[in-house]
C-alpha cells in the first residue's frame, strides 16, 4: 500500500524534475544546486542509476533519495492512477506530454496547455511545386522552446524569428537527423500536400484551396482499405482546427489568411454528407509575432527537403482524389499524413 502523502510528495518532485530539466534551469535538491542544461526526460530516469555521471542531470538522478526511486518504480507506470497518467491529465495546474519516438519514451512539460494550428508553405527547388503543411501543435510554447534551447536554432536577425530558408546547413542537418523527434515534440497530427496549383493554377483560388483540402480525404468511400480511415482522419483534423486558434500568414494570395482558415475549417466540417457546426478562429498575427507559424515553417522546410531527397519520410501517403483538381491542374498533388502514436486512427 502506497502512503498517499508520500505519493503526492513524490509526484511533486517528479513533475518538478520534468519541467526544470526541459527548461534547463537551476534545480535545488537536498541542499545542492544542479545547473541543468535543456534535456528530455525519460520515465526510466526516475528509478535507474546513471551508468556514469556526465551532466548535472546525471548528478541529480544519482542524488535522488532511494525511497523516491523505490516509489517511482511502481508509480511512474501505474495504469490509470500512475504519475504519468495523472500529470498528462493535469495535476495542481501542471501538465505533461508523453511522446514516443521509435522505442524511446519522453516526458515533456505541457507549457501552453492548449492546442494551436500552424499553416505554412515551403517552395520546392523546381520553382513549380509548393509543400503546404497543416500542423496541429499541442504545445506551441514548449515546442518553440525546444527548437530554441534544445536544438539551439538561430533566428533571423532582422525579424527575430525561426525561418527554414535562413538556417545554415548544419542546423538543417540537425533538424533532419532528428526528423521524427522534431515532429513528435512539435505536432500531434500533420497534413502535408505537395502541389503546383499555387503557382500554376487555373480557376478561382477559393475553389482551388477547398478542393485541395477535400481531395486528401474524399474519393475512397468504396475502397475497403481506405473508406473508414479517410473518414476518421478527416474527423481528426476537423477536431484539430475547429474552435482552435489557427495561425496562417499570407502565403496563399490572393486569399487572405482569414479566408484560408475559414475554407480549411469549413471543408473539414463536411462529414458524411452534411456540415457539422464549425467556428474558424484566426490568430491575426504576422509570422514574427506567431510561434505556431514559425514552428510550421520549420516543419514545412524539413518535410519539403525529405520529399525532394526521396528519403524515408516517416509519413503515410494519402492517394489524392483526382476529380477534385481535374479542372485546375494537370498534375495530381502528393499528400501525406503523420500522426503521433496515440493519435493513430
Helices and strands as residue ranges (DSSP letters): H 4-23, E 26-29, E 32-35, G 43-46, H 56-63, H 66-75, H 83-89, E 96-101, E 104-109, E 116-123, E 130-137, H 140-145, I 146-150, G 164-166, H 169-177, H 179-186, E 189-195, H 205-214, H 227-241, E 245-248, H 257-269, E 270-271, E 274-275, E 281-283, G 287-289, H 291-309, E 316-318, G 322-325, E 334-339, G 341-343
